[in-house]
Amino acid sequence: MVLIAACLGVGILGGIPLAFVHVYGARWGKLIAGIYDRVFRGFPALVLLFLFYFGLGSIKGFAISPFIAVVLALGLRSVAYQAQIYRGGLLSVGENQMGAARSLGMTKLQAIWFVILPQALYFSLPGIANEYSIVLKDTALAFAVGVVELFTRGKFIAVHTRATLSIYLTVAVIYLFLTYIGIFGFWVVERLAYIPGLGGGTKEGER
């Protein structure tokens, strides 16, 4: 779970600013953000892991641990995907809300921070829940660079016990459980953060 949290954390920290560049940035900023997205969304996760661990590790005088390599590879990849999720959230907020906030005396930065961003994050919750499930399953690739995680432990036990089917089936069930318990957690947050009338939707039980 530490590995998942670290990768998602990198994605959140980088994805939100990148989304703002996509929506509010200058033309050159949008160009750079677009190139970043295409690069990190275009490479397979395993290729990125090898580039960060074996590629950077081959540079003389530069050492990188397997854990950090996985966090950087999967985290920076998640930045590209999360940026598009938050971008959609920002575009879902009505354009009139910026004008309304400015008419109340807020600066553009204050309007973004207190009015636009909270709503954009709310609209982005379903997409982030989906990204969580993707990152969770991608962490299974970490065994390729020697990081001990769930799949690695399962592989170790299967090799020593020869109970291959039962061990890998157990690992699959654990991944399934972690996926849906995480998605359920995001669903709970979405329900708790619900504001009547936001987005034009109606919460069940309020009809």
Secondary structure, DSSP 8 states (H G I E B T S, - for coil): -HHHHHHHHHHHHHHHHHHHHHHHS-HHHHHHHHHHHHHHHHS-HHHHHHIIIIIHHTSTT----HHHHHHHHHHHHHHHHHHHHHHHHHHHS-HHHHHHHHHTT--HHHHIIIIIHHHHHHHHHHHHHHHHHHHHHHGGGGGGGT---HHHHHHHHHHHH--HHHHHHHHHHHHHHHHHHHHHHHHHHHHHT--TTGGG---TT--
